[in-house]
Amino acid sequence: MKTQVAIIGGGPSGLLLAQLLHSRGIDSVVLERKTKDYVLGRIRAGVLEQGLVRLMEEAGCAERLHAEGIAHDGTLVSYGDEMFRVNFTEHTGTPVIVYGQTEVTRDLYEAREKAGGKIEFNVESVVIHDADSDAPHLTYAVDGEARRLDCDFVAGCDGFHGVSRQAIPLDVRREYEKVYPFGWLGILSETPPVNHELIYANSPRGFALCSMRNENLSRYYIQCSLSDKPEDWTDEAFWQELKRRIPPDQADKLVTGPSIEKSIAPLRSFVTEPMRWGRLFLCGDAAHIVPPTGAKGLNTAASDVHYLYNGLREHYENASSEGLDAYSEKALARVWKAERFSWWFSSLMHRYPDQSEFDLKMQVAELEFLRANKAAQQAMAENYVGLPY
C-alpha cells in the first residue's frame, strides 16, 4: 500500500491532520494501535483554544462543536476561602470553548469515515524505516498479517509511549523532563457543574479543579499522592475532600452523585528536540507533555498540526520545502511557551511536599498579585486562551 502521508496514531491530532490534508486533496493513511471504541472511551480535557476551533472549521468538522460547545469568557481562581475571576474576553477579546476531547475525536472519526479515508485499527509492531531518506516506509501487522505502507512523509501522532519518537536516534534527540510529586484524581459525574465557569482552587489540603463537559456532565479533580489508586477513593470520600478544597459558598452548591469514570493521572512536563528527523515529524504527545493545569495538551498538539499541515500543503501545492524545514523550530518555539505557562500555573496552584513556610507565603503573594494586577491577569488570559500560531 502507498500513500502520501502515513499518520501513526488515530487520536485527535492524527485525525485532525488527516482531515486537513484531505481538504486539500492530499492522501493519508492513519494507523491506530487500539480500536475506535477504545480511543473514544478515553476521558481527556475539554477546553479548546480558538486556534483549534479554527482548525476544526477548516477541516469541516466544527458543526457540532459550534452547536454544543460552551463559550467561557473567564475562569475563577480560589485560595483558601477567597476567589477572584480572570476575564479572558476583557483582556484578549477571545473566549475558550468547553467541548470534550472525546467529542472532538468523535467528530473527526465521523468526518474521516464520511470521506472514505483509510484508518487501520489494532495495528501492532509498527516499525519506521528509512525516515532519513527520500523513500520512508512503515511495516506493521494487523491480526497477525504483515503489512507495508510506503509514503512520502511520516507524521508521528502516537503519543508519549508510541514508536515515533523512539525512531529518532539517541544521538540526534534530546529530552527535557520534570516529573511532579503528585497526581490528579479525576471523576466524571452526571451532575450539573457547581459553577458555570471553571474553578481552579489552591487549598492547604491540595489543588482542586471544578470543570464540566456540559450542563449535566461534570468533571472534577483533586491533587492526590502518586501512590494512590482510584479504588482507594470512594465517591463519598472524593466529594468530601473536594468540598474541603473549594470556597464554602461553592461547596454548599455542589451537587454530588455516583461517578461514571474515575482515574488518576500523573503530571509531567516533557519536551523532545528536534521534532523532525528526515521525513519523520512528531506531533503532540509524541514530542511533548504538559501538566493538565491550564488545558494545554490537546491545544498544543493542534498548533503542531497547524505547522505540519501548512508545511505539507506548501510542499504538495507549491513545491516548497520552507514550511517543512521550519517545522521543528516553529513548533518548539510555541511548545516551550505552553510548557512555561503550564509549569507556572501548576506551581502556583499545587501543594508540594518540600514547600517551606516561605514558599507558601510566596504562593499566596503571587495569587494576591494576580488578583489585584490587571497586567498579570492579561498575561494569564493571553496564555490561557492560546498564544498565536
C-alpha positions, 0 to 999 in steps of 0.5 A: 500500500502507498500513500502520501502521508502515513499518520501513526496514531488515530487520536485527535491530532492524527485525525485532525491532520488527516482531515486537513490534508484531505481538504486539500486533496492530499492522501493519508493513511492513519494507523491506530494501535487500539480500536475506535471504541477504545480511543473514544472511551478515553476521558481527556480535557475539554477546553479548546483554544480558538486556534483549534476551533479554527482548525476544526472549521477548516477541516469541516468538522466544527458543526457540532462543536459550534452547536454544543460547545460552551463559550467561557469568557473567564475562569475563577481562581480560589485560595483558601476561602477567597476567589477572584475571576480572570476575564479572558474576553476583557483582556484578549477579546477571545473566549475558550470553548468547553467541548470534550476531547472525546467529542472532538475525536468523535467528530473527526472519526465521523468526518474521516469515515464520511470521506472514505479515508483509510484508518487501520485499527489494532495495528501492532509492531509498527516499525519506521524505516528509512525516515532519513531518506527520500523513500520512508516506509512503515511495516506493521501487522494487523491480526497477525498479517504483515503489512507495508505502507510506503509514503512520502512523509511520516507524521508521528501522532502516537503519543508519549509511549508510541514508536515515533519518537523512539525512531529518532536516534539517541544521538540526534534527540534530546529530552527535557523532563520534570516529573511532579510529586503528585497526581490528579484524581479525576471523576466524571459525574452526571451532575450539573457543574457547581459553577458555570465557569471553571474553578481552579482552587489552591487549598492547604489540603491540595489543588482542586479543579471544578470543570464540566463537559456540559450542563449535566456532565461534570468533571472534577479533580483533586491533587492526590499522592502518586501512590494512590489508586482510584479504588482507594477513593470512594465517591463519598470520600472524593466529594468530601475532600473536594468540598474541603478544597473549594470556597464554602459558598461553592461547596454548599452548591455542589451537587454530588452523585455516583461517578461514571469514570474515575482515574488518576493521572500523573503530571509531567512536563516533557519536551523532545528536540528536534521534532523532525528527523528526515521525513519523520515529524512528531506531533503532540504527545509524541514530542511533548507533555504538559501538566493538565493545569491550564488545558494545554495538551490537546491545544498544543498538539493542534498548533503542531498540526497547524505547522505540519499541515501548512508545511505539507500543503506548501510542499504538495501545492507549491513545491516548497520545502520552507514550511517543512524545514521550519517545522521543528523550530516553529513548533518548539518555539510555541511548545516551550511557551505552553510548557512555561505557562503550564509549569507556572500555573501548576506551581502556583496552584499545587501543594508540594511536599518540600514547600517551606513556610516561605514558599507558601507565603510566596504562593499566596503573594503571587495569587494576591498579585494576580488578583489585584494586577490587571497586567498579570491577569492579561498575561494569564488570559493571553496564555490561557486562551492560546498564544498565536500560531 
